[in-house]
Every structure is written in C-alpha cells, then in structure tokens.
Amino acid sequence: MRLTGLIFLILAVAPVCGVQAQLAQEDESRLYAQTKQVNQFFRRFNGEEDEKGERYYPRDRLYRSPKLRRKYLGILFDASNTGISNDLKVEFAKDVLDKEEPVILDFHGGNWFSEVHTTFTYNGKPEPVILFMELEKDHLGHKWVITRVHADMFDPYFGRDTTRVGRFLHPLSHELDFMNLRKAFLNPDSVSQYTTKRFRPDHLSLLLYEVRKGNMKFQSISEVKFHFFQIDGWYFELSQFNRPGYNTGWLISNLVKLNNESEKATLRRYLYYELAAK
C-alpha cells in the first residue's frame, strides 16, 4: 500500500514539476529576449553579446558576427508598430549589415540624443518640460548635458503677430539715435515684432533663468526616448516598452529613410519642436 501511495504521489507531482519547469524556462527566455538597458541595445545591435547577455570581445569568434547581428535586428523592433513596414526593415538591415562596410553604433560617436519628458512646477503649478540631452566629452570621460529645452508654457513669450502692420523701426531710426525704441518696448505683447526673422526662441535660457529665480522646481520624469542619426541615410527612435511577452524593453519604435541632408535637417527641427507640433 505504501508503494502504491508513493507511485501515486510521484505521478501527481510530476506534471506540476513539469509545468513549473516550463514556466521557469519561459521566464528565462523572456528575460533573455528583453533588451533591458540602452547599453545592451548597443551591444545587441552591434553583435557584442550572446543571448544570455554575456559579453563578446574582439578575440571571440562570434564578436560582431553578421549572423548574430541579423538575428538580433529581427527582435530589436517594436513588433506592434505596423507603421514600420517589413520592406523598410529589410532595407535597413541590408545597409547595416553591408559586407564591405557594416555599420556599428558608437556610444561616444555623437549624432544621437535623448528626449526626456519631465514635469516642473512653475509658481506651484505643474508644467510639462522636454529636455534634450547629449553626451559631451569632459576631460578623460563623457557626461550627459542639456542642449535644448522645449516647454509649451514659454511659447507665448515668442509669438509673432504677423497680422499687424506698422510695427517696425524705420530704416532712418539711427538718425534719431533710436529714440523710437521707447515705442517698441511700450507694449510687452508686441515687442517680438521688432526682432529679426531669424530669431529662434531659446527655451533653455528661460528655464535656467526661472529655476535660478526659484520660480520653477523639478518634479519628475514621465518618459525617456532616444533619437539616432548615426547611420547614413537613416533615422531611428529608441523607446522603452514594459508589457507582457518577449517583445519588451528598449526597442526601435520608429524608422525613417533619409534621402538627403535637407530631409535630415528638417527631421531634426521637427524633433526639436522647431516646426509644427508633433
């Protein structure tokens, strides 16, 4: 009877153990599939680590292996984004894995930057502020620095009313020692009409001024993404996805083929909110 009971216990436990082992294997596979850090994205894109996250070095046979890189490129895209066609991915991979001149992402190579969505309080009221950050060489190392800022709250300060006429300084104003500047600064709402057409708002200076005055205080970060222009003829966006399944972590969320420098410059201005709102 005891033997029969033992056999029954083994048969009952075996399926449970099998399920647990399968779940553990799936969890492990999911962990390996995730691109958990931005640095890991660089290594996988370049083929510098194995599926378990172990680093490859130049002396290793599989270091930057085209086969390994092709495998990784297949899982480094946001699979839910139907806006990135398969044909575009194939063309991108073909350029990246070119036999003569394969493309390697360089962490310290420039031409990539971060877009950080934050919240500040301005006189106690929460306001969204976007910081653009880049790596900058500093002595023997590098550091992240703020290069640009965009905040909707600053836009009204720089609005140009193009419907009004007559708000200008006469070309002979210099003969009057520019005494008519008094009129230009009389109405704060129209003072921007007297600036050059080439003037571009500098939100970073305003942010620093308001922070130093104590009017703005940093509160939190809600989103971080990265923009890459390192690959000739291409732009891609890197975003973080936290969701069930294997297609998670830091993934390519947008991909654009750039045909010339003009398109590249226009896209940069768009990303910096210098054109129409995104």
C-alpha positions as CSV (number, residue, x, y, z in Angstrom):
1,M,0.0,0.0,0.0
2,R,2.8,2.4,0.9
3,L,4.4,1.6,-2.5
4,T,1.1,2.3,-4.3
5,G,0.8,5.6,-2.4
6,L,4.3,6.6,-3.3
7,I,3.7,5.9,-7.0
8,F,0.5,7.9,-6.9
9,L,2.4,10.8,-5.3
10,I,5.1,10.7,-7.9
11,L,2.6,10.7,-10.7
12,A,0.7,13.6,-9.2
13,V,3.8,15.7,-8.6
14,A,5.5,15.1,-11.9
15,P,3.0,17.1,-14.0
16,V,3.3,20.0,-11.6
17,C,7.1,19.9,-11.7
18,G,6.9,19.8,-15.5
19,V,4.7,22.9,-15.6
20,Q,6.9,24.7,-13.2
21,A,10.0,23.8,-15.2
22,Q,8.2,25.0,-18.4
23,L,7.2,28.3,-16.7
24,A,10.7,28.8,-15.4
25,Q,12.1,28.2,-18.9
26,E,9.6,30.7,-20.4
27,D,10.5,33.3,-17.8
28,E,14.2,32.7,-18.5
29,S,13.6,33.0,-22.3
30,R,11.6,36.2,-21.8
31,L,14.4,37.6,-19.7
32,Y,16.9,36.9,-22.4
33,A,14.6,38.3,-25.1
34,Q,14.3,41.6,-23.2
35,T,16.7,44.4,-24.1
36,K,16.8,45.7,-20.5
37,Q,19.2,48.6,-20.9
38,V,20.2,51.1,-23.6
39,N,23.8,49.9,-23.4
40,Q,22.5,46.4,-24.0
41,F,20.7,47.7,-27.1
42,F,24.0,49.0,-28.4
43,R,25.7,45.6,-27.7
44,R,22.9,43.6,-29.4
45,F,22.7,45.9,-32.4
46,N,26.5,45.5,-32.8
47,G,26.6,41.8,-32.1
48,E,28.7,42.1,-28.9
49,E,26.8,39.8,-26.5
50,D,25.2,36.4,-26.6
51,E,21.5,35.6,-26.0
52,K,22.2,35.3,-22.2
53,G,23.8,38.8,-22.0
54,E,27.4,37.5,-21.8
55,R,29.8,40.0,-23.5
56,Y,31.7,39.2,-26.6
57,Y,35.1,40.7,-27.1
58,P,37.2,41.2,-30.3
59,R,39.1,38.0,-29.5
60,D,35.8,36.0,-29.6
61,R,34.8,34.2,-32.7
62,L,31.2,35.5,-32.7
63,Y,32.1,39.1,-31.9
64,R,30.1,41.3,-34.3
65,S,29.1,38.2,-36.3
66,P,26.8,39.1,-39.2
67,K,24.7,36.1,-38.5
68,L,24.3,37.1,-34.8
69,R,23.6,40.7,-35.7
70,R,20.9,39.7,-38.3
71,K,19.3,37.6,-35.6
72,Y,19.3,40.5,-33.1
73,L,18.0,43.0,-35.6
74,G,14.9,40.9,-36.0
75,I,13.9,41.3,-32.4
76,L,15.1,44.9,-31.8
77,F,12.0,46.5,-33.4
78,D,8.7,47.2,-31.7
79,A,6.6,44.4,-33.3
80,S,3.3,46.2,-32.5
81,N,4.2,49.1,-34.7
82,T,2.7,48.4,-38.1
83,G,3.9,51.7,-39.4
84,I,7.3,50.2,-39.9
85,S,7.0,48.0,-42.9
86,N,8.9,44.8,-43.3
87,D,10.4,46.0,-46.6
88,L,11.8,49.1,-44.7
89,K,13.3,46.8,-42.0
90,V,14.9,44.6,-44.7
91,E,16.4,47.6,-46.5
92,F,17.7,49.0,-43.2
93,A,19.2,45.6,-42.2
94,K,20.8,45.4,-45.6
95,D,22.6,48.7,-45.1
96,V,23.6,48.0,-41.6
97,L,25.0,44.5,-42.4
98,D,26.8,45.6,-45.6
99,K,29.6,43.1,-46.2
100,E,32.1,45.8,-47.2
101,E,31.2,48.5,-44.7
102,P,29.0,47.1,-41.8
103,V,27.6,49.8,-39.6
104,I,28.4,49.8,-35.9
105,L,26.7,52.1,-33.4
106,D,29.2,54.1,-31.4
107,F,28.1,55.1,-27.9
108,H,30.5,58.0,-27.8
109,G,30.2,58.8,-31.5
110,G,27.7,61.6,-31.3
111,N,24.7,62.0,-33.7
112,W,22.3,60.6,-31.1
113,F,20.5,62.3,-28.3
114,S,17.9,61.8,-25.6
115,E,14.4,63.3,-25.3
116,V,13.4,63.5,-21.6
117,H,9.8,64.4,-20.7
118,T,9.7,66.0,-17.3
119,T,7.4,67.9,-15.0
120,F,8.4,71.1,-13.3
121,T,6.2,73.3,-11.1
122,Y,6.0,77.0,-12.1
123,N,4.8,79.1,-9.2
124,G,3.3,75.9,-7.8
125,K,1.5,74.8,-11.0
126,P,2.7,71.6,-12.7
127,E,4.1,72.3,-16.3
128,P,5.5,69.8,-18.8
129,V,9.0,70.5,-19.9
130,I,11.0,68.5,-22.5
131,L,14.8,68.3,-22.1
132,F,17.1,67.3,-25.0
133,M,20.3,65.8,-23.8
134,E,23.6,64.7,-25.4
135,L,26.8,63.1,-24.3
136,E,29.7,65.6,-24.1
137,K,33.3,64.9,-23.8
138,D,34.7,66.0,-20.4
139,H,38.4,65.6,-19.6
140,L,39.0,61.9,-19.9
141,G,35.4,60.8,-19.9
142,H,31.9,61.9,-21.0
143,K,28.9,63.4,-19.3
144,W,25.2,64.0,-20.2
145,V,24.4,67.6,-20.8
146,I,21.2,69.5,-21.5
147,T,21.4,71.0,-25.0
148,R,17.9,72.2,-25.7
149,V,14.6,72.6,-24.0
150,H,11.0,72.9,-25.2
151,A,8.1,74.0,-22.9
152,D,4.7,75.0,-24.2
153,M,4.5,77.4,-21.3
154,F,7.3,79.5,-23.0
155,D,5.7,79.6,-26.5
156,P,3.5,82.7,-25.8
157,Y,6.6,84.7,-25.0
158,F,7.9,84.3,-28.6
159,G,4.7,84.6,-30.6
160,R,4.9,86.9,-33.7
161,D,1.7,88.6,-34.7
162,T,2.0,88.6,-38.5
163,T,-1.5,90.1,-39.0
164,R,-0.5,93.5,-37.7
165,V,1.3,96.0,-39.9
166,G,3.2,99.1,-38.9
167,R,5.1,97.6,-36.0
168,F,8.7,98.2,-37.1
169,L,11.6,100.6,-36.6
170,H,12.0,103.0,-39.5
171,P,15.3,102.5,-41.5
172,L,16.3,106.1,-40.6
173,S,15.8,105.4,-36.9
174,H,19.6,105.6,-36.4
175,E,19.4,109.3,-37.3
176,L,17.3,109.8,-34.2
177,D,19.6,107.8,-32.0
178,F,17.0,105.1,-32.0
179,M,14.7,107.2,-29.7
180,N,11.7,105.3,-31.1
181,L,12.8,102.2,-29.2
182,R,10.7,103.6,-26.4
183,K,7.6,102.8,-28.5
184,A,8.9,99.3,-29.3
185,F,9.1,98.4,-25.6
186,L,5.9,100.1,-24.6
187,N,3.7,97.1,-25.3
188,P,5.2,93.8,-24.0
189,D,2.8,91.8,-26.2
190,S,4.3,93.2,-29.4
191,V,7.9,93.5,-28.6
192,S,8.8,90.4,-30.5
193,Q,7.7,92.1,-33.7
194,Y,10.9,94.1,-33.6
195,T,13.2,91.1,-33.6
196,T,14.9,89.6,-36.7
197,K,13.0,87.0,-38.7
198,R,15.9,84.6,-38.0
199,F,15.3,84.7,-34.2
200,R,14.7,81.4,-32.6
201,P,13.2,81.0,-29.1
202,D,15.8,79.8,-26.6
203,H,13.7,77.9,-24.0
204,L,16.8,76.6,-22.2
205,S,17.9,80.1,-21.2
206,L,14.4,80.8,-19.9
207,L,14.3,77.5,-17.9
208,L,17.6,78.3,-16.3
209,Y,16.5,81.8,-15.5
210,E,13.2,80.7,-13.9
211,V,15.0,77.9,-12.0
212,R,17.6,80.3,-10.6
213,K,14.9,82.8,-9.7
214,G,13.2,80.0,-7.7
215,N,10.0,80.1,-9.8
216,M,10.5,76.6,-11.4
217,K,11.2,73.4,-9.5
218,F,11.9,70.0,-10.9
219,Q,9.3,67.3,-10.0
220,S,9.5,64.1,-12.0
221,I,10.3,62.3,-15.3
222,S,7.5,60.6,-17.2
223,E,9.2,59.4,-20.4
224,V,12.6,58.9,-22.0
225,K,13.4,58.2,-25.6
226,F,16.4,58.4,-27.9
227,H,16.9,59.6,-31.4
228,F,19.7,58.2,-33.6
229,F,21.2,59.8,-36.7
230,Q,24.5,57.8,-36.7
231,I,23.6,55.6,-39.7
232,D,24.0,57.4,-43.0
233,G,20.7,57.7,-44.8
234,W,18.6,56.6,-41.7
235,Y,17.0,57.8,-38.6
236,F,15.5,55.7,-35.8
237,E,13.9,56.3,-32.5
238,L,14.5,54.1,-29.4
239,S,11.8,53.7,-26.8
240,Q,11.1,51.6,-23.8
241,F,8.2,49.1,-23.6
242,N,7.0,47.5,-20.4
243,R,4.5,44.9,-21.4
244,P,3.8,41.1,-21.3
245,G,5.6,38.9,-23.8
246,Y,9.1,38.8,-25.3
247,N,9.0,42.0,-27.4
248,T,9.8,44.3,-24.5
249,G,12.5,46.6,-23.2
250,W,14.3,49.1,-25.4
251,L,13.2,48.7,-29.0
252,I,13.2,50.7,-32.2
253,S,9.9,52.4,-32.3
254,N,10.3,54.5,-35.4
255,L,12.4,54.2,-38.6
256,V,12.8,56.7,-41.4
257,K,14.9,56.6,-44.5
258,L,16.5,59.9,-45.2
259,N,17.2,60.7,-48.9
260,N,19.4,63.8,-48.4
261,E,20.8,66.3,-45.8
262,S,17.8,68.5,-46.2
263,E,15.4,65.8,-45.0
264,K,17.7,65.1,-42.1
265,A,17.8,68.8,-41.1
266,T,14.0,69.1,-41.4
267,L,13.5,66.0,-39.2
268,R,15.9,67.3,-36.6
269,R,14.0,70.6,-36.4
270,Y,10.7,68.6,-36.2
271,L,12.1,66.6,-33.3
272,Y,13.2,69.7,-31.5
273,Y,9.7,71.2,-31.8
274,E,11.0,73.9,-34.1
275,L,8.4,73.1,-36.7
276,A,4.7,72.2,-36.3
277,A,3.9,70.4,-33.1
278,K,4.4,66.7,-33.1
